[in-house]
Amino acid sequence: MKERIVFMGTASFSLEVFKMLIDEGYRIVGVVTQPDKRVGRKKTLTMSEVKEEALKYDIPIIQPTKIRNDYQAVLDLRPDMIITAAYGQIIPKAILVYPRYGCINVHASLLPKYRGGAPVHRCIMNGDRLTGVTIMYMAEKMDAGNIIKREMVPIYDNDNVGKLYDRLSVIGASLLKKTLPSIFDKSNDSIPQDESQVTYAYNLTREDEKIDWNMTSKQVYNHVRGTNPWPGSYSTYNNKTVKIWDGHDQLDDSLLDYDNGTIVAISKTAIGVKVSDGIYFISELQVEGKKKMLVRDYLNGHSMFELYTKFE
């Protein structure tokens, strides 16, 4: 392909899309990804997976801290098309209007539902049964451009963010592969989004990650899997932060005398916490200062959890 493509992506969702473009022989003249960041307790400087892949092919890499102010290097690549997937910054108008084939985005939701940076987290946390991938033209307003193609995907009961991300990334790459020829020959029929159906999936805040034990058992279950494996759900107990990584829900109307958040069961494999309509059983957790572990392993050592005490 002679057309000059710049790819913009950072999160793991974007890697499959990038690999597809390389495998299909598209001419990638540059990659734009977020700056390397320090990760973990040792604050190791870590590059994105997209950058790692680009280095294998000696593709020029641009990593602006704020692309809205520092975009000239992207224009200097003279792209005929820009393709983005989970890049992580708002693209300025100067970039959007430059490529003759437009700026194309691969978005992990069925737009116009869940515009924004956390569509996969939010759809699971909200208990949705369906989601999908949308190929769209980019516009100045966030995720508001015309829809080119969409593909629907079921959300399974045991899905968490990691599992669903993996499926959506493969589907997104496949859908873009099938759609790109029609974009280049301008035979696709893009349609405007229905503004009356718009919802937003803003990035999660620290408060969003906290478990509200006044929710139903199913809502707590969805909350936990909607933050696993990142950023994680948490609560506090005895002034310590406890991340809760996995568990299951159970309806039970016999516990009305206990406050929500009270530990009402401790077995060999789970810690049961009273919620509005039953019990949420924690099966995997991470106590502040400790590593992530299954409850059955944690309870083999010293446990700070006691029956009929409360998470805060």
Helices and strands as residue ranges (DSSP letters): E 4-9, H 13-23, E 27-32, E 37-39, E 44-46, H 49-56, E 61-62, H 72-75, E 81-85, H 93-96, E 103-107, H 119-125, E 130-137, E 147-154, H 161-184, G 195-197, H 206-209, H 217-225, E 233-237, E 240-251, E 263-266, E 271-275, E 278-287, E 293-294, H 295-298
